[in-house]
Amino acid sequence: MRLHEGTAKPINNEEFQKVIDNCHAESFDSLRDIAILQMSYRAGLRAMEIAALKLSDILDSKGEIRRTITLRKAGTKGNKGGVAYVSHVELREALSAYIVNKRSKLDTDSDFLFISKKGSPFSPSSMSRLFSNIYKRAGLEGCTSHSGRKSLCKNLNAQNVSVFNIQKIMRHSNIQTTVKHYLSVDEDLLANLVEGA
């Protein structure tokens, strides 16, 4: 049975850094894996969307990393397409490191951004498995390819970003999806609000 993406376990910044550190130490292709993790955690992309990305989606005509990227309908949930924001500095640094130091040196004619160990593009399922393996190696049980996406939503909510803006960033067609599956009540925050009232 496939779990709804909203049931994924979110991770905090310290756990995310632990995963990044583990990639540096243990990963077959640390630059690629860190860029993939950043696409999930900082831009909220799904595994299938990350797998479908092409270099031409990320780089503009001058070879610079775009701040916003247009997702192809064929590579998105429900074939709806959408816009993703790749403006976070850590995400941009990770993409740059991967593209400059690794991706540009691969012996492949493929325009796909992320290439597997076998030298071919990832499928949505192989990208999901990669996420699971990365999290397991870092000792984080219960994390899936949706954990970064859910964490971004939780972080935006904690910064008091409007639920309507969160909906747009997450590319949910229905705001109820954002509220029901991604936003949770922070009991400590509520207690602090009442205490200060």
N, C-alpha and C positions, 0 to 999 in steps of 0.2 A: 504494500500500500504506500502510495506516494504522500509524503507529508506536505501540507500547505506551507508555502515559504514563510508565512507569518509565525510558524511554530519553531523556527530556527532559534538557537540560543545566541543571544547577542554577546559581544565581548567588549570589555572596557579598554581604555588606551594602554594600560599596563599589560593586559593579556595580548593585545595586538602587537605591542613592542616585543613581547616574548616570542611570538610567532615569527616576526621579522628577524630577530636575533637567531632563532633556530634555523631559518632559511639560510642565513649567512654561514652557519656552521655545518648544516646537514644536507642542503638541497643540491641536487644534480645540476640545476641551473638557477642559482640564487637570484640573479638579476631579473630573469623572466618571472620567477615565482613571486618575487616582491612586487613587481609591477602589476601582476595579476591580482594579488591581495589588495594593493592600493586601489585598483579599479573598483573592487567590491566595497572596501571600507570607506573610501573617500568620495566615490562617485555613485555608489549604490547600484552598480551594474549586476545583472544576473549572470550566472555561468554561461548560459546560451548566448547572451549578448557579448560577453567577453570573447567567447570562442569565435564569434562571427566578425569581430573587428578586423579591419584591414589597415595597413599602413596609411593608405590614402584617406582613411577616416580621421586619423590622428594628426597627420602632418598637412600643413597648408602648402601652397605652391612654392613658398620660400623654404620649406623644410622645417618650419617652426611648429611646435605643438599647439594645436588649437585650444582655446579655452572652453569652447562648446563643440560637441560633436553630434552629428545627425546619425541616429541609429537606423539601419536599413530595416524595412518592415519584415523581411524574411528572417531576420535574426533576432526578433523580439517576441515576447509573449503576446499571443493573440494577433501577431502580424500587424501591430499598430504603429511600429516605428517610434519615433520620439527624439528628444534632445537630452543629452547627458552633459554634465558640467565637469570638466577636468581642470578646474582652476586651483585646487588645493596644492600648495607648494610641495608637499611631500609626494603627492601623486605625480606631479610634473617632473620632479627630480628623479623618481623611480622610472618613469617612462623614458626620460632622456638617457639615463644610465643604460637601460636595456637596449634602446634603439641604437645609440651610438656605439656602445661597447660590445653588444652581442648580436642583436637582430640584423644589423647591416652587414655582419661578417658571415652570416649563415649561407651555406651553399644551397640556395633554393630560389626558384623563380616565383614562388608563391607570394602574393601580396598580403596574405593573412599576417596579422600583427604577431600573434603568438604561435610558435611552432613547437610541436611535441618532441620528445627525445628521439622519436623515429624519423623526424624531419618532415612531418606532415602537420596540417592544421588540426586543432582539437575539434572533436565533436562536442555537443553539449554534455553528453554523459561522461566523456573522458575528462572534460574540464571540471565537472562536479566531483569526479573521483579524485582529481588532483587536489582540490580544496580539502576534501576529507582527509587525504593522506598528509597534507601539510599540517592541518590542525592536530591530527593524531600524533605525528612526530614531535609536535611542540607540547604534547601532554594535555591538550584541551579536548576533552570528551564531549560529545553531543553537538559539536559545531558542524555546520554544513556550508555549502556554497552560498547560502542565504544569510549566514551569520554576519558578514560584513555589511550587507545591505540593511539588515535589521538594526545593526549597531549605528549606522549613519542616521537612520530615522530616530533612534533613541537619543543620539547626541544632539541632533537638530531640535528635538522636542525640549531637551534639557536647557538649550540656549534660548528658549521661548520663541522659536521660529513659528510663525503662523502655520496652522495645520493645512491651510490652503497652499502655502508655499512648499510645505513638505510633500503634499500630494503631487505637486508639479515636479519636484526634484525626483520623487520616486516613480513618476510616470504612471500613477494609478488613474484609471478612467473614472473610478468611483471613490469619493472621499471616505466612504464607509470602510473600504478595504484598508485605507491608511489608519483609520481610527481603531478598527476592530483587531487587526492583526499586527500592527506595528507600534502603536502607542500604548503605553501602560501607565498606570497611575503610580507616581513615586510617593509612597506614604511618608517618607522623611521630609520631602519637599512640602507636602501638604501640612504636616505638623509644624514645620518652621513658619509657614505662611500664617497659620492660625496663631502661633505663639507671638508673632510680630504685629498682629492686628489690634 
